[in-house]
């Protein structure tokens, strides 16, 4: 059975040093910044950039995702989460 969206999000969170969530929720800005960092693009600043900008960075860094997606305002879809999780698994030492 394939993992659920919540399980994929938690796998990604754990891969970048964040924590699992007890309830279903999208990535926070901090989690998105950690994902960007794990993919080689450090995101810093106070306040952090908007989520859409960090999602664009992730889409740019993960093969098979469209960095110019017009859906930058929406959360990652399941297929996108699967690609992100696979890329992060590849990055593990």
PALUMRO-201416 format. One record per residue: x, y, z of N, C-alpha, C in turn. Coordinates in nm, 2 decimals, always signed. Last residue first. Layout:
BEGIN
PT   n_xx   n_yy   n_zz  ca_xx  ca_yy  ca_zz   c_xx   c_yy   c_zz
PT      X      Y      Z      X      Y      Z      X      Y      Z
...
***
This chain:
BEGIN
PT   n_xx   n_yy   n_zz  ca_xx  ca_yy  ca_zz   c_xx   c_yy   c_zz
PT  +2.32  +1.03  +0.38  +2.45  +0.98  +0.37  +2.46  +0.83  +0.37
PT  +2.05  +1.12  +0.16  +2.09  +1.07  +0.29  +2.23  +1.01  +0.27
PT  +1.96  +1.19  -0.09  +2.05  +1.28  -0.03  +2.11  +1.23  +0.10
PT  +1.76  +1.00  -0.14  +1.88  +1.00  -0.22  +1.99  +1.08  -0.16
PT  +1.56  +1.10  +0.02  +1.62  +0.97  +0.05  +1.75  +0.95  -0.02
PT  +1.50  +1.33  -0.12  +1.56  +1.34  +0.01  +1.62  +1.21  +0.06
PT  +1.38  +1.22  -0.35  +1.51  +1.30  -0.36  +1.58  +1.31  -0.23
PT  +1.16  +1.10  -0.23  +1.26  +1.02  -0.30  +1.39  +1.09  -0.31
PT  +1.02  +1.33  -0.13  +1.07  +1.23  -0.04  +1.18  +1.14  -0.10
PT  +0.97  +1.45  -0.38  +1.05  +1.52  -0.28  +1.11  +1.42  -0.18
PT  +0.80  +1.26  -0.50  +0.92  +1.30  -0.57  +1.02  +1.36  -0.47
PT  +0.59  +1.26  -0.32  +0.66  +1.13  -0.34  +0.80  +1.16  -0.41
PT  +0.50  +1.52  -0.34  +0.55  +1.48  -0.22  +0.63  +1.35  -0.23
PT  +0.40  +1.50  -0.61  +0.51  +1.59  -0.58  +0.58  +1.55  -0.44
PT  +0.19  +1.33  -0.57  +0.30  +1.29  -0.66  +0.42  +1.38  -0.64
PT  +0.02  +1.48  -0.39  +0.08  +1.35  -0.35  +0.20  +1.32  -0.44
PT  +0.11  +1.83  -0.41  +0.02  +1.72  -0.43  +0.10  +1.59  -0.40
PT  +0.18  +2.10  -0.19  +0.23  +2.00  -0.28  +0.13  +1.89  -0.29
PT  -0.06  +2.37  -0.18  +0.03  +2.27  -0.12  +0.07  +2.17  -0.22
PT  -0.06  +2.67  -0.39  -0.12  +2.55  -0.33  -0.02  +2.46  -0.27
PT  +0.07  +2.87  -0.51  +0.00  +2.90  -0.39  -0.06  +2.78  -0.32
PT  +0.17  +2.77  -0.75  +0.26  +2.79  -0.64  +0.19  +2.83  -0.51
PT  +0.06  +2.69  -0.99  -0.01  +2.65  -0.87  +0.08  +2.67  -0.74
PT  +0.21  +2.72  -1.21  +0.12  +2.83  -1.17  +0.04  +2.81  -1.04
PT  +0.54  +2.62  -1.20  +0.40  +2.59  -1.18  +0.32  +2.71  -1.14
PT  +0.80  +2.63  -1.26  +0.72  +2.75  -1.31  +0.57  +2.72  -1.29
PT  +0.92  +2.40  -1.19  +0.95  +2.51  -1.11  +0.86  +2.63  -1.14
PT  +0.77  +2.09  -1.18  +0.77  +2.21  -1.26  +0.80  +2.33  -1.18
PT  +0.96  +1.80  -1.11  +0.86  +1.90  -1.07  +0.88  +2.02  -1.15
PT  +1.16  +1.64  -1.21  +1.03  +1.60  -1.24  +0.92  +1.70  -1.20
PT  +1.39  +1.69  -0.95  +1.37  +1.65  -1.09  +1.22  +1.60  -1.10
PT  +1.40  +1.96  -0.74  +1.36  +1.82  -0.75  +1.32  +1.79  -0.89
PT  +1.45  +2.23  -0.75  +1.56  +2.14  -0.71  +1.52  +1.99  -0.72
PT  +1.22  +2.36  -0.82  +1.33  +2.38  -0.91  +1.44  +2.27  -0.88
PT  +1.05  +2.30  -0.61  +1.02  +2.25  -0.74  +1.14  +2.26  -0.84
PT  +1.19  +2.44  -0.41  +1.18  +2.30  -0.40  +1.15  +2.24  -0.54
PT  +1.14  +2.70  -0.50  +1.28  +2.65  -0.49  +1.28  +2.50  -0.49
PT  +0.86  +2.71  -0.49  +0.93  +2.72  -0.62  +1.07  +2.67  -0.61
PT  +0.83  +2.70  -0.21  +0.78  +2.59  -0.29  +0.84  +2.59  -0.43
PT  +0.93  +2.95  -0.15  +1.01  +2.83  -0.11  +0.96  +2.71  -0.18
PT  +0.74  +3.11  -0.27  +0.87  +3.12  -0.31  +0.96  +3.00  -0.27
PT  +0.51  +3.04  -0.12  +0.51  +3.01  -0.27  +0.65  +3.02  -0.32
PT  +0.57  +3.13  +0.14  +0.57  +2.98  +0.11  +0.58  +2.96  -0.04
PT  +0.79  +3.42  +0.15  +0.66  +3.35  +0.14  +0.67  +3.20  +0.10
PT  +1.09  +3.40  +0.36  +1.01  +3.44  +0.23  +0.88  +3.37  +0.23
PT  +1.09  +3.49  +0.71  +1.12  +3.40  +0.60  +1.04  +3.44  +0.48
PT  +1.15  +3.83  +0.82  +1.08  +3.70  +0.82  +1.12  +3.62  +0.70
PT  +1.46  +3.71  +0.83  +1.35  +3.74  +0.92  +1.27  +3.85  +0.86
PT  +1.66  +3.46  +0.67  +1.59  +3.59  +0.68  +1.48  +3.60  +0.78
PT  +1.72  +3.20  +0.44  +1.73  +3.27  +0.57  +1.66  +3.40  +0.56
PT  +1.77  +2.90  +0.29  +1.68  +3.01  +0.30  +1.69  +3.07  +0.44
PT  +2.00  +2.73  +0.09  +1.97  +2.79  +0.22  +1.88  +2.90  +0.21
PT  +1.97  +2.47  -0.10  +1.94  +2.61  -0.11  +1.90  +2.67  +0.02
PT  +2.00  +2.19  -0.08  +2.11  +2.27  -0.12  +2.09  +2.42  -0.14
PT  +1.80  +2.05  +0.02  +1.81  +2.04  -0.12  +1.92  +2.13  -0.17
PT  +1.80  +2.13  +0.28  +1.84  +1.99  +0.26  +1.86  +1.97  +0.11
PT  +1.69  +2.39  +0.24  +1.83  +2.37  +0.29  +1.88  +2.23  +0.26
PT  +1.43  +2.32  +0.17  +1.51  +2.39  +0.08  +1.66  +2.37  +0.12
PT  +1.35  +2.21  +0.42  +1.35  +2.13  +0.30  +1.44  +2.19  +0.19
PT  +1.37  +2.43  +0.58  +1.45  +2.32  +0.61  +1.46  +2.23  +0.49
PT  +1.17  +2.59  +0.47  +1.30  +2.64  +0.47  +1.40  +2.53  +0.50
PT  +0.94  +2.43  +0.53  +0.98  +2.45  +0.39  +1.12  +2.50  +0.38
PT  +0.95  +2.45  +0.81  +0.97  +2.32  +0.75  +1.01  +2.34  +0.60
PT  +0.89  +2.73  +0.83  +1.02  +2.67  +0.89  +1.05  +2.54  +0.83
PT  +0.64  +2.74  +0.73  +0.75  +2.81  +0.66  +0.88  +2.76  +0.71
PT  +0.50  +2.41  +0.74  +0.51  +2.55  +0.79  +0.62  +2.61  +0.71
PT  +0.31  +2.20  +0.52  +0.44  +2.24  +0.58  +0.43  +2.39  +0.63
PT  -0.03  +2.12  +0.64  +0.07  +2.15  +0.54  +0.20  +2.19  +0.60
PT  -0.15  +1.85  +0.84  -0.12  +1.99  +0.82  -0.02  +2.01  +0.71
PT  -0.31  +1.63  +1.06  -0.27  +1.66  +0.92  -0.26  +1.81  +0.90
PT  -0.14  +1.59  +1.38  -0.26  +1.62  +1.29  -0.21  +1.65  +1.15
PT  +0.11  +1.55  +1.48  +0.00  +1.46  +1.52  -0.13  +1.48  +1.44
PT  +0.40  +1.54  +1.28  +0.28  +1.62  +1.33  +0.17  +1.52  +1.37
PT  +0.75  +1.50  +1.34  +0.62  +1.45  +1.29  +0.51  +1.53  +1.35
PT  +0.99  +1.75  +1.29  +0.92  +1.65  +1.37  +0.79  +1.62  +1.31
PT  +1.30  +1.80  +1.11  +1.18  +1.85  +1.18  +1.12  +1.74  +1.25
PT  +1.51  +1.70  +0.96  +1.54  +1.74  +1.10  +1.42  +1.80  +1.17
PT  +1.45  +1.62  +0.71  +1.51  +1.75  +0.72  +1.53  +1.79  +0.87
PT  +1.32  +1.38  +0.75  +1.44  +1.38  +0.67  +1.52  +1.51  +0.68
PT  +1.09  +1.45  +0.89  +1.19  +1.38  +0.96  +1.32  +1.38  +0.88
PT  +0.95  +1.57  +0.67  +0.98  +1.65  +0.79  +1.10  +1.58  +0.86
PT  +0.92  +1.35  +0.50  +1.00  +1.46  +0.46  +1.04  +1.55  +0.58
PT  +0.75  +1.19  +0.66  +0.88  +1.14  +0.62  +0.97  +1.25  +0.58
PT  +0.53  +1.36  +0.68  +0.61  +1.33  +0.80  +0.74  +1.27  +0.76
PT  +0.44  +1.36  +0.41  +0.48  +1.49  +0.48  +0.57  +1.46  +0.60
PT  +0.38  +1.09  +0.39  +0.49  +1.15  +0.31  +0.54  +1.28  +0.37
PT  +0.17  +1.07  +0.57  +0.29  +0.99  +0.59  +0.40  +1.05  +0.51
PT  -0.02  +1.24  +0.44  +0.03  +1.27  +0.58  +0.16  +1.20  +0.61
PT  -0.06  +1.10  +0.20  +0.00  +1.23  +0.20  +0.06  +1.27  +0.33
PT  +0.03  +0.75  +0.26  -0.06  +0.86  +0.25  +0.01  +0.99  +0.24
PT  +0.21  +0.51  +0.07  +0.20  +0.60  +0.18  +0.09  +0.71  +0.15
PT  +0.06  +0.22  -0.08  +0.14  +0.34  -0.09  +0.11  +0.43  +0.03
PT  +0.09  -0.12  +0.00  +0.00  +0.00  +0.00  +0.09  +0.12  +0.00
***
